[in-house]
Amino acid sequence: MAFSCGEFKSTDAGYVHSARVADIDDSLGRGRELTIRSKSTKGLPTLILRLRLYDESSFIVCGSGLANTTDKPIQLKAFTPAE
């Protein structure tokens, strides 16, 4: 799954991806969370995508974010799936 944050895309050259899966138990129930971190080797921000699947539900909860690992402020106007 590719995603973008403003001008930064998880499919851009220089991003290295890692994933982890964790058990969750929150107000929506129990399930599993997949977190994908796309860390730049070129000094760009780290992109974060979280997908939550619940045991007794037929939906997915998606969350996304950005870790500003640069020395400059970043203004976000959109965070969207990439095509």
Secondary structure, 3 states (H helix, E strand, C coil): CCEEECCEECCCCCEEEEEEEEEEEECCEEEEEEEEEEEECCCCCEEEEEEEEECCCCCEEEEEEEECCCCCCCCCCCEEECC
